[in-house]
């Protein structure tokens, strides 16, 4: 699940924090990096659990409606929102999922404590036009149930500022993770297969051992070679004094050059594009253009000096 896009983002965050906290050793900072990766994977499970707890709220509403009808001696037929959501086949499969169940049991962390949020999301789900259209269907297939949940998640949980603020209150490590983790949740929903039942595999924390090793190696290469890399940046500054550069810009260029110089199998343009995207998130609007120009100049210089062979 944790891909190199998220790893690079985490490395930028944690190296910036490292320089802001005097007295922290590289070993301590690397442990914090690994902890941050673990928290991202925790968020992935937590967001999947959110869907289960919305389903459970729907089930409670259905039970209350049935109980009320029995008490009043009434019976109304129809596709009630709470019924269709509580019996959604994708959500039932997700609730029974072995890996997610183990996580929920281990963490003892449920969204039921956030009752106001659950009610708001439940209302958004059930009153949405797309869900109302879904209720008019005559045949509720597994595929249709899976697709409606994907659409509702993408519309009401992704890019939800109030929800993002609540997550930040839960953990500062989740501050910049949610957009990427949202994409993993949507990918997971799309990959669910009815035949897999409760054994449907969730995404692993790392796609490969190479990605896990990449994180630690990039982190250490950036810090252990900091003096050399900053000297390179300093010598290649164009029309700008090194001391006048924004500190975050220096950090981004330092990590980008550490990656270019340490990982010969990664194409230079891939590294360029990844860190330019990060610069657009954390730096000024003009920073990406400057960083691109300086890195390009540095790479050409290193190649001329036979210090870079790719």
C-alpha positions as CSV (number, residue, x, y, z in Angstrom):
1,X,0.0,0.0,0.0
2,X,2.7,2.4,1.0
3,X,4.1,3.4,-2.4
4,X,7.1,5.5,-3.3
5,X,5.0,8.6,-3.7
6,X,3.9,8.4,0.0
7,X,7.5,7.4,1.1
8,X,9.0,10.5,-0.6
9,X,6.3,12.7,1.1
10,X,7.1,11.2,4.5
11,X,10.8,11.6,4.0
12,X,10.4,15.3,3.2
13,X,8.2,15.8,6.3
14,X,10.5,13.9,8.7
15,X,13.8,15.4,7.4
16,X,12.3,18.9,7.7
17,X,11.3,18.0,11.3
18,X,14.8,16.5,12.0
19,X,16.4,19.9,11.2
20,X,13.9,21.7,13.3
21,X,14.6,19.6,16.4
22,X,18.2,19.9,17.7
23,X,19.6,17.0,19.6
24,X,17.6,14.3,17.6
25,X,19.9,11.6,16.2
26,X,19.5,10.0,12.8
27,X,18.5,6.7,14.4
28,X,15.8,8.5,16.4
29,X,14.6,10.3,13.3
30,X,14.5,7.0,11.3
31,X,12.4,5.4,14.0
32,X,10.0,8.2,13.7
33,X,9.9,7.8,9.9
34,X,9.0,4.1,10.4
35,X,6.3,5.0,13.0
36,X,4.9,7.5,10.5
37,X,4.6,4.8,7.9
38,X,2.8,2.5,10.4
39,X,0.4,5.3,11.1
40,X,-0.4,5.7,7.4
41,X,-1.3,2.0,7.3
42,X,-3.4,2.4,10.4
43,X,-5.3,5.2,8.7
44,X,-6.0,2.9,5.8
45,X,-7.7,0.4,8.1
46,X,-9.4,3.1,10.0
47,X,-11.0,4.5,6.9
48,X,-12.2,1.0,5.9
49,X,-13.6,0.7,9.4
50,X,-15.6,3.9,8.9
51,X,-17.6,2.2,6.1
52,X,-18.4,-0.7,8.5
53,X,-19.5,1.7,11.2
54,X,-21.8,3.6,8.8
55,X,-23.3,0.3,7.8
56,X,-23.8,-0.5,11.5
57,X,-25.6,2.8,12.0
58,X,-27.9,1.9,9.2
59,X,-28.6,-1.5,10.8
60,X,-29.5,0.2,14.1
61,X,-31.9,2.6,12.3
62,X,-33.5,-0.4,10.5
63,X,-33.9,-2.2,13.8
64,X,-35.5,0.9,15.3
65,X,-37.9,1.2,12.4
66,X,-39.0,-2.5,12.6
67,X,-39.5,-2.2,16.3
68,X,-41.6,0.9,16.0
69,X,-43.7,-0.7,13.2
70,X,-44.3,-3.7,15.4
71,X,-45.3,-1.5,18.3
72,X,-47.7,0.5,16.2
73,X,-49.0,-2.6,14.3
74,X,-48.0,-1.1,10.9
75,X,-46.1,-2.6,8.0
76,X,-44.7,-0.5,5.1
77,X,-43.1,-2.2,2.1
78,X,-40.3,-0.6,0.1
79,X,-36.6,-0.2,-0.3
80,X,-35.7,1.9,2.8
81,X,-32.3,3.6,2.7
82,X,-31.3,2.1,6.0
83,X,-32.2,-1.4,4.8
84,X,-30.3,-1.1,1.6
85,X,-27.2,0.3,3.2
86,X,-27.2,-2.1,6.1
87,X,-27.6,-5.1,3.7
88,X,-25.2,-3.8,1.1
89,X,-23.2,-6.8,0.0
90,X,-19.8,-5.0,-0.2
91,X,-20.2,-3.6,3.3
92,X,-21.2,-7.0,4.7
93,X,-18.2,-8.5,3.1
94,X,-16.0,-5.7,4.5
95,X,-17.4,-6.2,8.0
96,X,-16.6,-9.9,7.8
97,X,-13.1,-9.4,6.4
98,X,-10.6,-11.4,8.4
99,X,-7.8,-8.8,8.2
100,X,-10.0,-5.8,9.0
101,X,-11.7,-7.7,11.9
102,X,-8.3,-8.5,13.4
103,X,-7.3,-4.8,13.1
104,X,-10.6,-3.7,14.8
105,X,-10.1,-6.2,17.6
106,X,-6.5,-5.3,18.1
107,X,-6.9,-1.5,18.0
108,X,-10.2,-1.2,19.8
109,X,-10.8,1.9,17.8
110,X,-14.3,2.5,16.3
111,X,-16.0,5.4,14.8
112,X,-19.0,5.0,17.0
113,X,-17.3,7.4,19.4
114,X,-17.7,10.1,16.6
115,X,-21.5,9.9,16.6
116,X,-22.0,13.3,15.0
117,X,-19.7,12.5,12.1
118,X,-21.4,9.1,11.5
119,X,-24.8,10.7,11.4
120,X,-23.6,13.4,9.0
121,X,-22.0,10.9,6.6
122,X,-25.0,8.6,6.9
123,X,-27.3,11.4,5.9
124,X,-25.1,12.5,3.1
125,X,-25.0,9.0,1.8
126,X,-28.7,8.2,2.0
127,X,-30.0,11.5,0.8
128,X,-27.7,11.8,-2.2
129,X,-29.1,11.7,-5.7
130,X,-26.9,8.8,-6.6
131,X,-28.1,6.7,-3.7
132,X,-31.8,7.6,-4.4
133,X,-31.3,6.5,-8.0
134,X,-29.7,3.3,-6.7
135,X,-32.8,2.6,-4.6
136,X,-35.0,2.5,-7.7
137,X,-33.1,-0.5,-9.1
138,X,-34.9,-3.8,-9.3
139,X,-31.8,-6.0,-9.2
140,X,-29.2,-5.3,-6.5
141,X,-26.2,-7.2,-7.7
142,X,-22.9,-7.4,-5.9
143,X,-21.3,-5.3,-8.5
144,X,-24.0,-2.6,-8.1
145,X,-23.5,-2.7,-4.3
146,X,-19.8,-2.3,-4.7
147,X,-20.0,0.6,-7.1
148,X,-22.5,2.6,-5.0
149,X,-20.1,2.4,-2.0
150,X,-17.2,3.5,-4.2
151,X,-19.1,6.5,-5.5
152,X,-20.3,7.5,-2.0
153,X,-16.8,7.3,-0.6
154,X,-15.3,9.3,-3.4
155,X,-18.0,11.9,-3.1
156,X,-18.5,12.4,0.6
157,X,-15.3,11.1,2.3
158,X,-12.6,12.2,-0.1
159,X,-11.9,15.9,-0.1
160,X,-14.1,16.5,3.0
161,X,-12.4,19.4,4.9
162,X,-14.4,18.9,8.1
163,X,-13.5,15.2,8.1
164,X,-9.9,15.9,7.4
165,X,-9.7,18.3,10.3
166,X,-11.2,15.7,12.6
167,X,-8.5,13.2,11.5
168,X,-5.8,15.7,12.2
169,X,-7.1,16.0,15.8
170,X,-6.7,12.2,16.0
171,X,-3.1,12.2,14.7
172,X,-0.8,14.8,13.4
173,X,0.8,12.1,11.3
174,X,-2.4,11.9,9.2
175,X,-2.3,15.6,8.3
176,X,-1.0,15.0,4.8
177,X,-1.7,11.3,4.3
178,X,-5.4,11.2,3.7
179,X,-5.5,12.1,-0.1
180,X,-3.1,9.2,-0.9
181,X,-4.7,6.8,1.6
182,X,-8.1,7.6,0.1
183,X,-6.8,6.4,-3.3
184,X,-5.8,3.1,-1.6
185,X,-9.3,2.7,-0.1
186,X,-10.9,3.3,-3.4
187,X,-8.5,0.8,-5.0
188,X,-9.4,-1.8,-2.3
189,X,-13.1,-1.4,-2.9
190,X,-12.6,-1.8,-6.6
191,X,-10.6,-5.0,-6.0
192,X,-13.1,-6.7,-3.7
193,X,-14.5,-9.9,-5.2
194,X,-17.7,-11.6,-4.1
195,X,-16.1,-15.1,-4.3
196,X,-13.3,-14.1,-2.0
197,X,-15.7,-13.7,0.9
198,X,-14.1,-12.9,4.3
199,X,-10.7,-14.0,3.0
200,X,-10.5,-11.0,0.5
201,X,-6.9,-9.7,1.0
202,X,-6.4,-6.1,1.9
203,X,-3.5,-4.2,0.5
204,X,-0.2,-5.1,2.2
205,X,1.7,-2.3,4.1
206,X,4.5,-2.4,1.4
207,X,4.1,-3.6,-2.1
208,X,7.6,-5.1,-1.9
209,X,10.7,-5.3,0.4
210,X,12.4,-2.9,-2.1
211,X,10.0,-0.1,-1.2
212,X,10.5,-0.6,2.5
213,X,14.3,-0.6,2.0
214,X,14.0,2.5,-0.3
215,X,12.5,4.5,2.6
216,X,15.3,3.9,5.0
217,X,18.1,4.1,2.4
218,X,16.8,7.5,1.0
219,X,16.4,8.9,4.5
220,X,19.9,8.0,5.6
221,X,21.5,9.0,2.3
222,X,19.9,12.5,2.6
223,X,21.2,13.1,6.1
224,X,24.6,11.3,6.0
225,X,25.5,13.1,2.8
226,X,24.0,16.4,3.7
227,X,27.2,18.5,3.7
228,X,28.3,17.2,0.2
229,X,24.8,17.6,-1.3
230,X,24.4,21.2,0.1
231,X,27.8,22.1,-1.2
232,X,26.7,21.0,-4.7
233,X,23.5,23.0,-4.4
234,X,25.4,26.0,-3.1
235,X,27.9,25.9,-6.1
236,X,25.1,25.6,-8.6
237,X,22.7,28.4,-7.3
238,X,21.8,30.6,-10.3
239,X,21.1,34.2,-9.6
240,X,20.3,33.5,-6.0
241,X,22.3,33.3,-2.8
242,X,22.1,29.9,-1.0
243,X,21.3,31.6,2.3
244,X,18.3,33.3,0.7
245,X,16.7,30.0,-0.4
246,X,13.6,28.9,1.4
247,X,14.6,26.2,3.9
248,X,11.9,23.8,2.6
249,X,13.2,24.3,-1.0
250,X,16.7,23.3,0.2
251,X,15.3,20.2,1.9
252,X,13.4,19.1,-1.2
253,X,16.5,19.6,-3.4
254,X,18.7,17.8,-0.9
255,X,16.4,14.8,-0.9
256,X,15.9,14.8,-4.6
257,X,19.7,14.9,-5.2
258,X,20.2,12.1,-2.6
259,X,17.8,10.0,-4.6
260,X,19.3,10.7,-7.9
261,X,22.8,10.0,-6.7
262,X,21.9,6.9,-4.6
263,X,19.5,5.0,-6.8
264,X,20.9,4.5,-10.3
265,X,17.9,2.4,-11.4
266,X,15.4,5.3,-10.9
267,X,15.3,7.6,-14.0
268,X,16.2,11.2,-13.3
269,X,13.0,12.5,-14.8
270,X,11.0,10.3,-12.4
271,X,12.8,11.8,-9.4
272,X,12.4,15.3,-10.9
273,X,8.6,15.0,-11.3
274,X,8.0,13.5,-7.9
275,X,9.9,16.3,-6.0
276,X,8.4,19.0,-8.2
277,X,5.0,17.8,-7.2
278,X,6.0,17.9,-3.5
279,X,7.3,21.4,-4.0
280,X,3.9,22.5,-5.2
281,X,2.4,21.2,-1.9
282,X,5.0,22.6,0.5
283,X,6.7,25.6,-1.1
284,X,5.8,28.8,-2.9
285,X,4.2,28.8,-6.4
286,X,7.6,29.9,-7.9
287,X,9.6,27.3,-6.1
288,X,8.8,24.3,-8.4
289,X,10.2,26.2,-11.4
290,X,13.4,27.3,-9.6
291,X,13.9,23.8,-8.1
292,X,13.5,22.2,-11.6
293,X,16.0,24.6,-13.1
294,X,18.6,24.1,-10.4
295,X,18.3,20.3,-10.3
296,X,18.6,20.1,-14.1
297,X,21.7,22.2,-13.9
298,X,23.2,20.1,-11.1
299,X,22.5,16.8,-13.0
300,X,24.2,18.1,-16.2
301,X,27.2,19.3,-14.1
302,X,27.5,15.9,-12.3
303,X,27.4,14.1,-15.6
304,X,30.1,16.3,-17.1
305,X,32.3,15.6,-14.0
306,X,31.6,11.8,-14.4
307,X,29.9,11.7,-11.0
308,X,26.6,10.6,-12.4
309,X,26.0,7.8,-14.9
310,X,22.4,7.7,-15.9
